[in-house]
Each structure stands twice: as C-alpha cells, then as structure tokens.
Amino acid sequence: MDFFKRLEEHRSLEKQLAWEGSFQDYLQIVRLRPYVSQLAHSRIYEMIKAAGVEQLDGGNKRYKFFVDEIFGLDRTLEKLVEEYFHPAARRLDVRKRILLLMGPVSGGKSTLVAMLKRGLEKFSYTDLGALYAIKGCPMHEEPLHLIPRELREEVAREYGIHIEGELCPSCRMMLETEYDSKIENVMIERIFFSEDNRTGIGTFTPSDPKSQDIADLTGSVDFSSITEFGSESDPRAYRFDGELNIANRGVMEFQEMLRMEQRTGQLAIS
C-alpha cells in the first residue's frame, strides 16, 4: 500500500464531501433526501442495517455489521437491534431508556460500543449517513430546530420528516445577534462524527467522587469571559464542552456507569 497516496485520497474525500450553505439551501437537501434529518437511534439502526442482514434457519437474523469482531452472540445482537434500536428508530418510548450493557469480563461489551462509535464515524462519510449542523454551534445543532414551533407541523408534513428539539442557547443568541432572526440566512455545514475531534461521540469515565466535576458532563461557565459579556447567564460565557454536549446527535458512552458518584449518575439518567 502506498501510504501517502492513500493519505491524499483521504484528504480529497473530505474536500469532496464538505458542504456549506444557507438554511434555505439545506431545506432543498432535506426535500430530496429526508433521511439527513433522522434522529440518533434511527441513524445507528440504518448504519447496522446497511451492512447487510442474513436470514438464518428458524427465522433468526444475523447482522453483518458485527460479524468481523463479535462471535457467538448472534441471538443477543438480534435482540439488541430488534428490541432496542429498531423501535427507538421508530421513536417509540424505548428510545428514552439508557442502554445498559452488563456481562462478564471479555464478554464483548466494550467491543460492541467501540464498533458502534467507529461505525458512526465511517457512516457519517456516506450518503445515507450524512448529517448537517448549524455552523458555529458547539453542540452541532440540527438545523431544523431553527423552524418556529408554530410552523413545524406544516413543514414536517410537506417534507415527510420529523422535527424534534429546541435551539441551544448559543444558537438562539447567534440567530438574534448575527442573523437578525432571519433563519433562512443561517449558515449550515456538513459535519462528520469523530471521537478524536469531539464531534457527536462522547465518552465519560467516572473517577474519584471527591474530585469528579459534573462539568465534565455538562460543560461550565467560563468565568474569564464574564467581564467581556457582562453576565454568567450569557450563552457566550458558557463552555459547551461537556461530554453530553459534544455527544449531541450521536452516541454517548458511560464507562462503569454503576460506579458513578450519585449526583453525576442522577444527571445522566434524568
């Protein structure tokens, strides 16, 4: 393999897939490809399904997404996909639950989570896994959140999509101060999931309860900027860099969740 040739091809791919335009332009993409606005559970389910599904004897299924790294757990993985990800993708109540993986050491739990995270990174480079965000938003906000609630039902019906969620404080202020509340002019960009770049994939590992800071999950006030913006309630004075913030629209891994300090665990579950 010519490493530098492959490196150049990788750079070229990123340039080809890069996109930036106004919210008005983004709506045209949504009209042609409604799946770009799918929610996180739906995106994971489509990613797993896109790798292929093999029908086994007895009516069982083998999801090829897992076959290269997880062995002997076909029935367990089928239940995971069919009883959790599939109904969650259909926006049933199961999507409100945290997926807790429990089992013996070397049972495949960490491998499964790593596969989902790496899979999402690769899937976001494909057409089916493409997703877009408000440019400059620290939480990679879904652009459809710009649509006023009073108009969402009409837009959802016309475009065949589902709109769920509200603008984060940072985007709300940006809309008012930089775009004069004209949502059609807000700039949108295509994003790619990356754990290394802290985009759409978060990982939290509990540490000593005496030193564990809840800001690791939620972000925190940047006190050095209060003098500039005048108040700690100003969104510009807040750092949206907690693991829950960066995992927005993707996947969040809590390692050793049952060992969390009580206050942190309550936040994660609420």
Secondary structure, DSSP 8 states (H G I E B T S, - for coil): --HHHHHHHHHHHHHHH--EEEHHHHHHHHHH-GGGG--HHHHHHHHHHHT-EEE-GGG-EEEGGGTTT--S-HHHHHHHIIIIIHHHHTT-GGGGS------STTSSHHHHHHHHHHHHHHHTTSSTT-EEEETT-TT---GGGGS-HHHHHHHHHHHT--------HHHHHHHHHHSTT-GGG-EEEEE--BTTTTBSEEEE----TTT--THHHH-EE-GGGHHHHS-TTSGGGEE--SHHHHTTTSEEEETTGGGS-HHHHHHHH-
